[in-house]
């Protein structure tokens, strides 16, 4: 399964999902080329960023054990399967948990407003 491609503006922080870029063209925001966001997959910090996945009875339970404070929180989780992508947005104070039908292989991304993009693969 192909990973999602994200780009971020270093000036305003805008993030775009690149669905298709046949010409390999640059994306410009605030007068500067947007930078690729490369997902982390090893959690070396005290705080947890990598999604925890539990599969039971045809259901996929996703949780990110992370603080959800005003200035430090998980902004969103994106789940990509063979059937498409679904995004779930969070705000400070929310529980960062999801419950979805398990349909097979998936890529699960979480995005921390301070520490960036994290990824876990589900077989």
N, C-alpha and C positions, 0 to 999 in steps of 0.2 A: 504494500500500500504506500502510495506516495505521501510524503509529509506535506503539511500546509506550508505555504510560503508567506511570511509576514515581513513588512517593511515598516520602519518607524522614522518619524521626523525628529531630528536631533534638536530642533528649535521649539516646536510646539507640543511634541509628544504624540501627535496623531499616528495611528496605526492603521495600515491597510492590509487586507488579505489579497494576495495575488492569485486570482482564479486561473488566468491564462495570460501568458506574456510571450507570444510567439516570436516577436522581434527582439526579445531580450532588452527592451528599452528601459531607460532610467525613469524613476518616478521622482518628481520634484515637488517639494512642499516648502513653503517659507523661503523660496529661492535657493534651496540646497537639495542635493540628491538624498533621497531617503535611504537608510541603512537596513540591510538584512538583519532580522532577528533570528539568531540561532538558538534553538531550545537547549536548555541544560537537562541532563538526565541523572546527574549524581548530586545528591543533596548534601553539601558540605557545611551548611550553616546550622546554627542552633535551631532556627525556625524551620518548619517543614514547608516545602514548596511542591514536592512531587506528589501527584495524586495517588491516593491509596485506593486500590480496586479490590472489591470482593464480589465474586460471582456465586449466586445461590439460586436454585430453582428457576433458572431462566431469566434471572434479574441481575443487573449490574449495579452495584452500590459504589458510588464514587465519593471520596471525602478528601479534603485537603486540610490537614491538621496545622492550621496557621492562625495567627492572631488576626482579628478583624477589627482593627482600631481605625480611628479617623484618618491617621496619616500613614498607615501600613496595613494593607489588606489584599486579598485575592480579588481582582477586578472581574475576572471571568474564567469559565472553564469551557473548552471546546472539545466536543467528541466527534471524531471522524471515523466513519465506518464505510463499508463498501456501498452502503445505501445513501451516503451523503454526510453532511455536517450539521451539528446542532450546537448552538451557543447558549450559555446560561450566564447571566450577569449577577453580580453580588455588590453589596455596599457594606460599609462598616456596620458591625453589629449582627450581620446575617450569619447563619450557620452555613458553612461552605460544604454542603452535601447534596448529592443527587441520587436519584433512583430511576433507572431506565431499563427497558427490556434488553437482554443480552442477545445480540444477533451475530456474534462471532468476533473475529479480529477487529481491533479498534486502536486508534491513537487518541490518547487523552492528554490535552494540554491545559495547563493552568498558568495564569498571568498575574504576577505580584506587581503592584504599582512601584515598588522599590527595587526588586531583584529580578524582574524580567520574566522570561518565558521558561516553562518547565514541561517536561514530557514524560509520559509512561506509555509503553506499548502493552496491549492486552491481546493474548493469543486465544 
